[in-house]
Amino acid sequence: MDHRREDRCLGQRRSDRASALDGGDHVVHGDRAELQADADRTNVELARLTGLSPAATLHRVRALKESGVIRIVRAHVDPGLAGFPLQVWVMATLSRHDPRSSAVFENHIRSLPQVIAADNIAGENDYILSVVARDVAELAADFALHPAFDPKDFNRVRDLDASLDFYCNKLGFRLQFQHRPPNVKADPCYMGVSRDAVWMNLSSFSGDGVAGGVVNLMVDDVDNLHQEFVVKGVKIAVEPVDQTWGSREMYVKDADGNCIRFIQQ
């Protein structure tokens, strides 16, 4: 094999690629505002705006896409016209800075449809989120009131799959996010579940608290919940009772001895 000839061929290919990209500079740099303002422009319109022939424009834009200079073409949705006129920026700071805490946070915000963009930043805060909502009330109910990132707000469990069945199928919570180490299909795992505006976190990671904790959940009607749980076969640890301090309460326990107290003021 003629290595010198191969080197010349490789050099020629590199030169051709560079030439295509250099030619594309007229599109990207000279009139990049036109391309970025509306990526849905027809090739003929873009050629007219850049002063190139349609064939040359098509070739150079294709070269920019194949080289990765243009990575993706997105649709920009107007939140207001889509029914979400309120758009705010939210700064988020994690109380723990480690890969798992970051992964849990990022998995959770991916599950929130109101979060349309998120960036990891340096400085006093860790993340900046772009959030949309129909109004302030929805923002508070669907986003601001979620305590999903506080490492204190979790129950320690041994088997996440069994716990998921109990909390979701029995108590009516919904799975919102889950995080496992790479290549792990079962435990350890960290999950977030919610019902209405109430969030709970479950963890089977070593060191995340101890089993047998207590979570107090404020509810509107303990007796309605009691009827629902009985129908689903939930074992009630303490039947609805009027406490001397003025609240009506019912307790249930999961398989790990964690007590969930449903409290009606």
N, C-alpha and C positions, 0 to 999 in steps of 0.2 A: 504493500500500500504506500502511495506517495504522500507522506505526512505533510510535505510542504504544500502539495496541491490541496489536501484536506484543510490545512490552515487557511489557505486562500479562500476556499469555499465558505469556511466558517466566518472568516472575516467579511466576505461578501454578504453573507446572510445578516451579520450584525450591521453592516453598513446599510443594507436595504431597510432593515427595521428602524435604524436610527433616522434614515432619510424619511421614512413614512411618518415617524413621530415629529421630526423637525418640520415637515410640511404641515402636520396637524397643528403646530403651534399657531399658525395663522387663524385656525378655527378656535382653538382653546384660549390662547392669550389675546390675540387681536380682537376677537369678538366673543370672548367667553361669556360676557354678560348676556348675549343673545341665546347662547346654548344653555346656560344655567337658568335663565329666566323662564324658558319653556323648552324642556327636553322633548316635547311632543311635536315640535315643528317638523314639517315635511322636509325631505332632503332638498327639494327644489327651493323652498323658502330659505333654508339655511344657506344654500349656495348663493342665492341672491343677496343675502345679508352680508356674507363674507367675501363676495366678489370672486368666488371660484366657480368652476364648472360643476354641474351636478355630479359627474363621474368622479372628479377629483375630490369633491366634498365627501361623497359616499366612501371612497377608498380610505381617506384620511380619518374619518370618524370611526370606520371599522377597525383601522389599525390602532386607534386610541383605546377602543374597547378590548381588543385582543391583547394589548400590552398591559392592561390593568389600569391605565391612567383614568379611564372612565370605568368605574367598577360596577355601578348599578344605576338604573333609571327608576326613580320613585315617583309616585303620585302624591302631590301635596294636597291634603284634605283641609278645607276650611272648617275649623272646629265650630265656629258660630253657625254656619249654614247647616252643619251636621247636627245641630241641636245642643251644642255644648259651648255657650257663649262665654262662660267663665274660664279663663286660663291663668294659672298662677305658677310661680316658681317656688319650689320647696327645697330647703336645705336640710340635709339629713346627716347626722353624726352617729356613728356606731359606738356603743359603749365598750365593745371588745374589738381589737384589731388583729384578726387572724384569718387565714384562708377560709375556714369553715363559716365563721360569722359573716364574712363578705359574701360567700356563696349563698347562704341562707337568705340574706337581705336581697341579693340580686334575683334569686329565684322567686322571692315573694313579690317584688315589684313587677316582675314579668307577668305575674298572675293578675295584676290590677289593670283593667282596661282603661282606667282614667289616666294612667301614666303613659304618656306618648313619647317621652324621651328621657334618658337618664345618662349622666356622665359622672365618672369617678374623678374627683378633683383633689388637688393638694391644698393644704392649709388647715384652717381651724375646722372646717366641715369636710365630710368625706364624699358626699354625693350632692348633685344638684338635679332635681327632678322637674320636668315640665308636666303639669297635671291639668286636666280639663274636667269640667263638671257643668251640670245644668244650672246649678245655683249654689250658694254658700251652704245651704242645708245639706245638699247631696255631698258636697265636698267633705263636710264634717262627718257625715254618716258613713261614707264609703272609703274615706282615706284618713282624715286627721285623727279619728278615734281608734285606729287600729294599733294596739300595743304589741304588734307581732315581733318587734325586734328587741325587746327587753329580755335579756337572758334569765331574769328572775321569774318571768311569767311562763313557767312550763311545769308539766308533770313528768317525773322520771318514771319510765316504763321499761319493761324488759323485752316485750314483743310488740313491735310497731304494727304489724299486720293485725294481730288480735286487738290491739288498742284502737286501731282504725275502725274495725268492725263495731266495737262497743260505742265509740264516740259518734260515729257517723250513722251507722244502721240502727243503733238503739237510742242515742240521745239526740239525733237529728242534726248534728254538725255536718259541715261540708269540708272536704279536703281543699286547702288553698295552695299549699306548696309542700314539697318534701326535698330533703337533701341527704344524700349518701356519699361516702367517699368514693373515689373512682374504682370501678370494677366490683363494687359491692351491691348485691341485689336484695339483701335482707337487712339485718341489723349490723352495725349501728345506723340509726337514722334520726333525722330531726324533721318534724312535721308541724305545720300550722293548720288548725281547723277553726271554722267560725260558724256561728248561728246568729242570724240577725246582725246586730252590731257588736256581738261578743266574740272575742278571739281567745283561743287557748293554744299553747304550744306543747308538744310532746317530744321527749328525747330519750333515746336508749343509748346515748353516748356515755362512756365511762367518765365519771367526774361531774356530770350534769345533775347536781342535786341528789337527793335520796328519795326513794319511794315512800309513800305514806303522807304526802303533803296535803294541803287543804287549799281549795280554790272557792272563793265566794262569788256567785253570779247573781246579780240583781235582776229580777224578773217581774212581769206585770201580774201574773196569775199562777201561783204555785199549784193550785188544785187542777187547773187545766193541764199543766205539765204532768202532774201525777197520773191523771187519766191516760194521757198519751203514753207514758212510760209503762204503765201496767199492761196496756194492750200490746206493747212491743216486748213484753217479758222482762223488763228491767227489774232487778232485785232492788227494792227500796230499803236502804239502811235505816232511815228515820222517816216515818210517815209524816205528812204535813201536820205541823203543830204550831200553835200560837205561843211564841216565847214571851217571857215576862218583860223583856226589854222592848216589846212593841212590834216585832216582826213575825211573819208567818214563814216557816222554813221547812224544807224537805232535803234530805241528804241521800246521795247514792255514792257507791264506791266502785272503782274499776278493779280489774284483776290484780293490780299491784298495790291495792290498799289506799290509793289516792282518793280523798273525799271531795266530792263536788257538792257544794251547798247552794241550793236554789232558794233565794231569799226574796220575799215580797214585803215591802215596807208597809 
